[in-house]
């Protein structure tokens, strides 16, 4: 049995968790909108066409912010097509995903849906095929009370009160050659700076997210961030990161070691942000928005067979297995370890499309990745403590990888301490110890574990509970020392209270 130690100090605080780190994403892609959150013909839908069974599952995730409407989709989108009378809305080609967009669901429907899903909007503007004037107009439509053309147009559409959207994305993945209106770093830096300046002239209270690199592996990574920040530093508040991981080679240890790469990605972007801050002699920090992250590879082959120019096809519908859930837990732990700079994160996406929730005409169910997201979102509120681990390592393509991913969250108001931990060893249990004598009187309240003997186990509509968390009693505090047994290939939530 492997042995590991966690070292924490209640005075060594990384940061308060920004609840927006538990955000998600809804794009006009596949069945995320049509057949996902919105399906007027469904018996599960309310009078507005919103799937109530889906809304209940989303509410359990406690998602505080949802990015919309894209994604690649936004770079060719005219937001005006999705507002006003539905019978006057145009059907358009969506070149991002080679489908027909009916525009029966748009900005106002999304804002209605956010209220029912108990979340807030993170709205993206089109800086691909459109630009500064359009960015100004949509902020005016959404956030001004009235007395101008676009704010009065919103009222004409039946929304007297402004939507008051506070968080805005300045385009999407503008470094990517697959993107409509793809730009070089100097081109994007200028339009992001100018669009941001004009948007804040309309509403100075908004926050802006500029596009960072669309992945760590793109050739322009690093130089893109430096150039964009050099142009737009004073106008923006956050820089985005996007990253997806897959296990195409069926090498599970290497797959789970992607948390090493993710940690390096975050640290590298922070370093670039701070280098530009130093060059510009500024006081403010640019924080990070990891607004696309997930496992994505299962659906690649089937998506190559899709017919072009259909409506809401079964697209990017990854069926997640147990090992995917382990990596999702590790990715969330990694972001929490950087909570001082990662303030926003969006699991991409929320329903049907590379998502924790799946739907059919007969119901909705939770994929394996639903559970680590739900548990960490529920119990990962408070202060991240600097968490040092001493655990065995193994060799991976990302360098040495620890068998243990772990982080501790302190909630002083509730007198609670929560440890999230992943044992990546596929065959051996791990004995975890942690000195908690600073937390006098704390005892284990609950120990939850997500595990399965089959790494490829999945949840389906017919068998929705194949991979679910269970309670165990393999953790206790003795003389101020926590001792916990972490079974092989498992995710753990250890909750302590006084």
C-alpha positions as CSV (number, residue, x, y, z in Angstrom):
1,X,0.0,0.0,0.0
2,X,1.3,3.4,-0.9
3,X,1.6,6.1,1.8
4,X,1.0,9.8,1.3
5,X,0.9,13.0,3.5
6,X,-0.9,16.3,3.1
7,X,0.5,19.4,4.8
8,X,-1.7,22.4,5.4
9,X,-1.7,25.4,7.7
10,X,-4.9,27.3,8.3
11,X,-3.0,30.6,8.1
12,X,-1.5,29.7,4.7
13,X,-4.4,30.7,2.4
14,X,-4.3,30.7,-1.4
15,X,-7.5,32.6,-1.9
16,X,-11.3,32.7,-1.4
17,X,-13.0,30.5,-4.0
18,X,-14.8,32.7,-6.5
19,X,-18.0,30.8,-7.0
20,X,-17.8,31.4,-10.8
21,X,-15.1,28.8,-10.9
22,X,-18.1,26.4,-11.0
23,X,-19.5,27.8,-14.2
24,X,-20.6,26.0,-17.4
25,X,-21.4,26.7,-21.0
26,X,-24.3,26.5,-23.4
27,X,-23.5,26.9,-27.1
28,X,-25.8,26.7,-30.1
29,X,-24.2,23.4,-31.0
30,X,-25.8,19.9,-31.4
31,X,-28.6,19.3,-28.8
32,X,-27.3,21.7,-26.1
33,X,-30.1,24.2,-26.7
34,X,-32.6,22.4,-28.9
35,X,-33.5,19.1,-27.2
36,X,-31.3,20.0,-24.2
37,X,-32.4,23.0,-22.2
38,X,-35.2,23.9,-24.7
39,X,-37.7,21.6,-26.2
40,X,-41.2,23.0,-26.5
41,X,-42.7,19.8,-27.8
42,X,-41.5,17.7,-24.8
43,X,-43.8,16.5,-22.0
44,X,-41.0,17.6,-19.6
45,X,-41.1,21.3,-20.7
46,X,-42.8,24.2,-19.1
47,X,-44.9,26.9,-20.8
48,X,-41.8,28.5,-22.2
49,X,-40.4,25.3,-23.7
50,X,-37.7,24.9,-21.0
51,X,-37.0,21.3,-19.9
52,X,-37.8,21.2,-16.2
53,X,-36.1,17.9,-15.6
54,X,-32.9,19.3,-17.0
55,X,-33.2,22.5,-14.9
56,X,-33.5,20.4,-11.7
57,X,-30.3,18.6,-12.5
58,X,-28.5,21.8,-13.3
59,X,-29.8,23.4,-10.1
60,X,-28.2,20.5,-8.1
61,X,-24.9,21.4,-9.7
62,X,-25.2,25.0,-8.4
63,X,-23.8,26.6,-11.5
64,X,-23.4,30.3,-10.9
65,X,-22.6,31.4,-14.4
66,X,-23.2,30.0,-17.9
67,X,-21.3,31.2,-21.0
68,X,-23.5,31.8,-24.1
69,X,-24.0,31.6,-27.1
70,X,-20.6,30.2,-28.0
71,X,-18.0,29.0,-28.7
72,X,-17.2,28.9,-32.4
73,X,-20.9,29.6,-33.1
74,X,-20.6,33.2,-31.8
75,X,-18.1,34.2,-34.5
76,X,-20.7,34.1,-37.2
77,X,-23.8,35.0,-35.1
78,X,-26.0,38.0,-35.5
79,X,-27.7,38.3,-32.1
80,X,-30.5,40.4,-33.6
81,X,-31.7,37.2,-35.5
82,X,-32.6,35.6,-32.1
83,X,-34.8,38.4,-30.6
84,X,-38.3,39.6,-31.4
85,X,-41.3,37.7,-32.8
86,X,-40.3,34.1,-33.4
87,X,-42.2,33.9,-36.7
88,X,-40.0,36.7,-38.1
89,X,-36.7,35.2,-37.1
90,X,-34.6,34.0,-40.0
91,X,-33.2,30.5,-40.5
92,X,-29.5,30.8,-41.0
93,X,-26.5,28.6,-41.9
94,X,-24.1,28.1,-39.1
95,X,-20.7,27.7,-40.7
96,X,-19.0,26.8,-37.4
97,X,-20.8,23.5,-37.1
98,X,-22.3,23.1,-40.6
99,X,-25.9,23.1,-39.4
100,X,-29.1,25.2,-39.8
101,X,-29.8,27.6,-36.9
102,X,-33.5,28.3,-36.6
103,X,-33.1,31.2,-34.1
104,X,-36.2,30.0,-32.2
105,X,-34.1,30.3,-29.0
106,X,-32.1,33.5,-28.6
107,X,-30.8,36.1,-26.1
108,X,-34.1,36.8,-24.3
109,X,-35.0,33.2,-24.0
110,X,-31.6,32.5,-22.6
111,X,-32.0,35.2,-20.0
112,X,-35.4,33.8,-19.0
113,X,-33.8,30.4,-18.7
114,X,-31.0,31.6,-16.5
115,X,-33.6,32.7,-13.9
116,X,-35.2,29.3,-13.9
117,X,-31.8,27.5,-13.7
118,X,-30.7,29.9,-10.9
119,X,-27.6,31.1,-12.7
120,X,-26.3,34.2,-14.4
121,X,-25.2,35.0,-18.0
122,X,-21.6,35.2,-19.3
123,X,-22.4,36.7,-22.8
124,X,-20.0,36.5,-25.7
125,X,-19.9,39.1,-28.5
126,X,-19.0,38.4,-32.1
127,X,-15.5,39.8,-32.9
128,X,-15.0,37.4,-35.8
129,X,-17.4,38.4,-38.6
130,X,-18.6,41.6,-36.8
131,X,-16.9,44.1,-34.5
132,X,-16.9,47.1,-32.2
133,X,-20.3,48.6,-33.2
134,X,-22.1,45.3,-32.8
135,X,-20.5,44.9,-29.4
136,X,-21.7,48.3,-28.3
137,X,-25.2,47.6,-29.6
138,X,-25.7,44.4,-27.7
139,X,-24.6,45.9,-24.4
140,X,-27.0,48.8,-25.0
141,X,-29.8,46.3,-25.7
142,X,-29.1,44.3,-22.6
143,X,-28.0,46.8,-20.0
144,X,-29.5,50.2,-20.5
145,X,-32.9,51.1,-18.9
146,X,-34.3,52.8,-22.0
147,X,-34.4,55.9,-24.1
148,X,-32.1,54.6,-26.8
149,X,-32.8,52.7,-30.0
150,X,-31.6,49.3,-28.7
151,X,-32.8,49.5,-25.2
152,X,-36.2,50.6,-26.4
153,X,-36.1,47.7,-28.9
154,X,-35.7,45.3,-25.9
155,X,-38.7,46.9,-24.4
156,X,-40.6,46.4,-27.6
157,X,-39.7,42.7,-27.4
158,X,-41.4,42.5,-24.0
159,X,-38.5,43.1,-21.6
160,X,-39.0,46.3,-19.7
161,X,-36.2,45.8,-17.3
162,X,-32.6,45.5,-18.5
163,X,-30.9,42.1,-18.3
164,X,-28.0,43.8,-16.6
165,X,-25.4,41.3,-17.8
166,X,-22.1,41.9,-16.0
167,X,-19.7,39.4,-17.6
168,X,-18.8,39.6,-21.3
169,X,-16.4,37.6,-23.5
170,X,-14.6,39.5,-26.3
171,X,-15.0,36.9,-29.0
172,X,-14.0,33.2,-28.9
173,X,-10.7,31.5,-29.8
174,X,-9.7,34.2,-32.2
175,X,-6.2,32.6,-32.5
176,X,-7.7,29.5,-34.2
177,X,-7.6,29.2,-38.0
178,X,-10.9,27.3,-37.7
179,X,-12.6,30.4,-36.4
180,X,-14.7,32.6,-38.6
181,X,-12.9,36.0,-38.7
182,X,-9.7,34.4,-37.3
183,X,-7.1,37.1,-36.5
184,X,-3.5,37.6,-35.8
185,X,-2.5,38.6,-32.3
186,X,-2.0,42.3,-33.1
187,X,-5.3,42.4,-35.0
188,X,-7.2,40.8,-32.2
189,X,-5.5,42.8,-29.5
190,X,-6.6,46.0,-31.2
191,X,-10.2,45.1,-31.7
192,X,-10.5,43.6,-28.2
193,X,-9.1,46.8,-26.7
194,X,-11.4,49.0,-28.8
195,X,-14.5,46.9,-28.3
196,X,-13.8,46.7,-24.6
197,X,-13.4,50.5,-24.4
198,X,-16.6,51.2,-26.2
199,X,-18.6,48.5,-24.3
200,X,-17.4,50.0,-21.0
201,X,-18.4,53.5,-22.2
202,X,-22.0,52.1,-22.5
203,X,-21.8,50.3,-19.1
204,X,-18.7,51.0,-16.9
205,X,-19.8,48.3,-14.5
206,X,-19.2,45.3,-16.8
207,X,-16.2,42.9,-16.7
208,X,-14.5,41.7,-19.8
209,X,-12.7,38.5,-20.8
210,X,-10.2,38.6,-23.6
211,X,-9.3,35.5,-25.7
212,X,-6.1,33.8,-24.7
213,X,-4.8,30.8,-26.6
214,X,-7.3,28.2,-27.6
215,X,-5.0,25.5,-26.3
216,X,-1.6,25.0,-24.8
217,X,-0.4,23.2,-27.9
218,X,-1.2,25.8,-30.5
219,X,1.9,27.2,-32.2
220,X,1.2,30.8,-31.2
221,X,0.8,30.1,-27.5
222,X,2.7,32.6,-25.3
223,X,3.4,35.1,-28.0
224,X,-0.4,35.5,-28.5
225,X,-1.0,36.2,-24.8
226,X,1.9,38.7,-24.6
227,X,0.8,40.6,-27.7
228,X,-2.9,40.7,-26.8
229,X,-2.2,41.8,-23.3
230,X,0.2,44.5,-24.5
231,X,-2.6,45.9,-26.6
232,X,-5.7,45.4,-24.3
233,X,-4.3,45.2,-20.7
234,X,-6.1,48.3,-19.5
235,X,-9.5,47.4,-20.9
236,X,-9.8,43.8,-19.8
237,X,-10.3,42.0,-16.5
238,X,-9.6,38.4,-17.4
239,X,-7.8,36.3,-20.0
240,X,-9.3,33.0,-21.2
241,X,-7.8,29.5,-21.3
242,X,-9.3,26.6,-23.2
243,X,-8.2,23.0,-22.9
244,X,-9.6,19.5,-23.6
245,X,-8.0,16.2,-22.9
246,X,-8.6,12.7,-24.4
247,X,-7.5,9.1,-24.0
248,X,-7.2,8.1,-27.6
249,X,-4.2,5.8,-26.9
250,X,-6.0,4.1,-24.1
251,X,-3.2,4.9,-21.7
252,X,-5.0,5.7,-18.5
253,X,-2.0,6.6,-16.3
254,X,-0.9,9.1,-19.0
255,X,-4.5,10.4,-19.4
256,X,-4.9,11.0,-15.6
257,X,-1.5,12.8,-15.6
258,X,-3.0,15.6,-17.7
259,X,-3.4,17.5,-14.5
260,X,0.3,18.1,-14.6
261,X,0.0,19.7,-18.0
262,X,-3.0,21.8,-16.9
263,X,-1.1,23.0,-13.8
264,X,1.8,24.1,-16.1
265,X,-0.6,25.8,-18.5
266,X,-2.2,27.9,-15.8
267,X,1.2,28.8,-14.3
268,X,2.6,29.8,-17.7
269,X,-0.3,32.1,-18.5
270,X,-0.1,33.7,-15.0
271,X,3.6,34.4,-15.7
272,X,2.8,36.1,-19.0
273,X,0.1,38.2,-17.4
274,X,2.5,39.3,-14.7
275,X,5.3,40.0,-17.1
276,X,3.1,42.4,-19.1
277,X,1.9,44.0,-15.8
278,X,5.5,44.7,-15.0
279,X,6.3,46.0,-18.4
280,X,3.4,48.4,-18.3
281,X,4.0,49.3,-14.6
282,X,0.4,48.6,-13.7
283,X,-1.1,47.7,-10.3
284,X,-4.1,45.5,-11.3
285,X,-3.8,41.8,-11.9
286,X,-5.3,40.2,-15.0
287,X,-7.0,37.1,-13.6
288,X,-7.9,33.9,-15.6
289,X,-11.1,32.6,-17.0
290,X,-10.7,28.9,-17.8
291,X,-14.0,29.1,-19.7
292,X,-13.7,25.9,-21.7
293,X,-12.4,22.7,-20.1
294,X,-13.4,19.1,-20.2
295,X,-12.6,15.6,-21.6
296,X,-13.5,15.5,-25.3
297,X,-12.6,12.7,-27.7
298,X,-15.3,9.9,-27.6
299,X,-17.5,11.5,-30.3
300,X,-14.8,12.5,-32.8
301,X,-15.4,9.5,-35.1
302,X,-19.2,9.6,-35.2
303,X,-19.2,13.4,-35.8
304,X,-17.3,12.9,-39.0
305,X,-20.3,11.0,-40.3
306,X,-22.9,13.8,-39.7
307,X,-25.0,15.1,-42.5
308,X,-24.4,18.8,-43.3
309,X,-27.2,21.4,-42.9
310,X,-29.5,19.6,-40.6
311,X,-31.0,20.9,-37.4
312,X,-29.7,20.2,-33.9
313,X,-28.0,16.8,-34.7
314,X,-26.5,14.4,-32.1
315,X,-23.2,16.2,-32.2
316,X,-20.2,16.1,-29.8
317,X,-22.2,13.6,-27.6
318,X,-19.4,12.0,-25.7
319,X,-20.5,9.2,-23.5
320,X,-18.3,9.6,-20.4
321,X,-16.8,6.7,-18.5
322,X,-15.4,6.3,-15.0
323,X,-11.8,7.3,-15.8
324,X,-13.1,10.5,-17.4
325,X,-14.7,11.3,-14.0
326,X,-11.4,10.9,-12.3
327,X,-9.7,13.3,-14.6
328,X,-12.6,15.9,-14.3
329,X,-12.1,15.7,-10.5
330,X,-8.3,16.2,-10.9
331,X,-8.8,19.1,-13.3
332,X,-11.2,20.8,-10.8
333,X,-8.6,20.2,-8.0
334,X,-5.9,21.8,-10.2
335,X,-8.0,24.9,-10.8
336,X,-8.8,25.3,-7.1
337,X,-5.0,25.1,-6.3
338,X,-4.8,28.3,-8.5
339,X,-7.8,30.0,-7.0
340,X,-5.8,33.2,-6.4
341,X,-5.8,33.7,-10.2
342,X,-8.4,31.4,-11.7
343,X,-11.6,33.2,-10.9
344,X,-14.0,31.9,-13.6
345,X,-14.2,28.4,-15.2
346,X,-16.8,26.9,-17.5
347,X,-17.2,23.2,-17.9
348,X,-17.9,22.8,-21.6
349,X,-20.7,22.0,-21.9
350,X,-23.7,21.6,-19.8
351,X,-26.3,19.4,-21.6
352,X,-25.9,16.7,-24.3
353,X,-22.8,18.3,-25.9
354,X,-19.7,17.0,-24.1
355,X,-21.8,17.3,-21.0
356,X,-22.5,16.0,-17.5
357,X,-26.3,15.8,-18.4
358,X,-27.9,13.8,-21.2
359,X,-31.5,13.9,-22.4
360,X,-33.8,11.9,-24.5
361,X,-37.5,12.3,-25.3
362,X,-38.2,10.0,-22.3
363,X,-36.0,11.7,-19.6
364,X,-32.7,13.1,-18.5
365,X,-29.8,11.4,-16.6
366,X,-26.4,12.1,-15.1
367,X,-23.2,11.1,-16.8
368,X,-20.2,9.9,-14.7
369,X,-18.6,13.4,-14.8
370,X,-21.7,14.9,-13.2
371,X,-20.7,13.6,-9.7
372,X,-17.2,15.1,-9.2
373,X,-18.5,18.4,-10.5
374,X,-21.6,18.3,-8.2
375,X,-19.6,17.4,-5.1
376,X,-16.8,19.9,-5.6
377,X,-19.3,22.6,-6.5
378,X,-21.3,21.9,-3.4
379,X,-18.5,21.5,-0.8
380,X,-15.7,23.6,-2.5
381,X,-16.9,26.9,-1.2
382,X,-14.7,28.8,1.2
383,X,-10.9,29.4,1.3
384,X,-8.4,27.3,-0.5
385,X,-5.5,26.4,1.8
386,X,-2.0,25.9,0.4
387,X,-2.0,22.1,0.1
388,X,1.3,20.4,-0.2
389,X,1.4,16.7,-0.8
390,X,4.1,14.1,-0.3
391,X,3.1,11.1,-2.4
392,X,4.7,8.6,-4.8
393,X,5.1,9.6,-8.4
394,X,5.1,7.8,-11.8
395,X,6.6,8.6,-15.2
396,X,4.2,10.1,-17.8
397,X,4.5,12.0,-21.1
398,X,4.0,15.1,-19.0
399,X,6.9,14.3,-16.7
400,X,6.7,13.0,-13.2
401,X,3.1,12.7,-12.1
402,X,2.0,12.3,-8.5
403,X,-0.4,9.4,-7.8
404,X,-2.3,11.9,-5.6
405,X,-4.2,15.1,-6.6
406,X,-5.6,16.8,-3.5
407,X,-6.7,20.2,-2.2
408,X,-8.1,21.4,1.1
409,X,-11.0,23.9,1.4
410,X,-11.6,25.7,4.7
411,X,-15.0,27.2,5.5
412,X,-14.6,29.2,8.7
413,X,-18.2,30.3,8.9
414,X,-19.4,26.6,9.0
415,X,-16.3,25.4,11.0
416,X,-15.7,22.9,8.2
417,X,-12.8,21.5,6.3
418,X,-13.1,19.6,3.1
419,X,-10.4,17.5,1.4
420,X,-10.9,16.5,-2.3
421,X,-8.5,13.8,-3.4
422,X,-7.9,11.5,-6.4
423,X,-5.9,8.3,-6.1
424,X,-4.6,7.8,-9.6
425,X,-3.0,4.4,-8.9
426,X,-5.0,1.8,-10.8
427,X,-4.1,-1.2,-8.6
428,X,-3.0,-0.1,-5.1
429,X,-4.8,1.7,-2.3
430,X,-3.2,4.7,-0.7
431,X,-3.0,5.6,3.0
432,X,-3.4,9.3,3.4
433,X,-2.3,11.2,6.6
434,X,-2.8,14.9,7.4
435,X,-1.9,16.7,10.6
436,X,-5.0,18.6,11.8
437,X,-4.0,19.6,15.2
438,X,-4.6,23.3,14.2
439,X,-8.2,22.3,13.7
440,X,-8.9,21.3,17.3
441,X,-12.1,19.3,17.7
442,X,-12.6,18.5,14.0
443,X,-13.9,15.1,13.3
444,X,-14.9,13.3,10.1
445,X,-18.5,14.2,9.2
446,X,-18.7,12.3,6.0
447,X,-16.5,10.4,3.6
448,X,-17.7,10.0,0.0
449,X,-16.0,8.0,-2.6
450,X,-16.5,7.6,-6.4
451,X,-15.0,4.4,-7.7
452,X,-15.6,1.5,-9.9
453,X,-13.6,-1.7,-10.8
454,X,-14.2,-0.9,-14.5
455,X,-12.5,2.2,-15.8
456,X,-14.7,2.1,-18.9
457,X,-18.0,1.9,-16.9
458,X,-20.7,4.4,-18.1
459,X,-24.1,5.7,-17.0
460,X,-26.9,5.3,-19.4
461,X,-30.6,6.1,-19.4
462,X,-31.4,2.4,-18.8
463,X,-28.6,2.0,-16.2
464,X,-28.1,5.6,-14.8
465,X,-26.5,4.5,-11.5
466,X,-23.5,2.4,-12.6
467,X,-21.0,5.0,-11.5
468,X,-22.3,7.0,-8.4
469,X,-20.6,8.2,-5.2
470,X,-21.1,6.1,-2.0
471,X,-20.5,6.7,1.6
472,X,-17.7,5.0,3.4
473,X,-16.1,5.0,6.8
474,X,-12.4,4.8,5.8
475,X,-11.4,8.1,7.3
476,X,-11.0,9.1,11.0
477,X,-9.1,11.6,13.2
478,X,-7.0,10.2,16.0
479,X,-5.1,12.5,18.3
480,X,-5.4,15.3,15.8
481,X,-4.1,13.3,12.8
482,X,-6.4,12.4,9.9
483,X,-5.9,8.9,8.6
484,X,-7.8,7.9,5.4
485,X,-7.7,5.0,3.1
486,X,-8.0,5.9,-0.5
487,X,-8.9,2.8,-2.6
488,X,-7.3,2.4,-6.0
489,X,-8.6,4.5,-8.9
490,X,-10.9,6.7,-6.8
491,X,-12.1,10.2,-6.1
492,X,-12.8,11.2,-2.5
493,X,-14.6,13.9,-0.6
494,X,-13.6,14.0,3.1
495,X,-15.7,16.5,5.1
496,X,-14.7,17.4,8.6
497,X,-16.6,19.6,11.1
498,X,-16.1,20.8,14.7
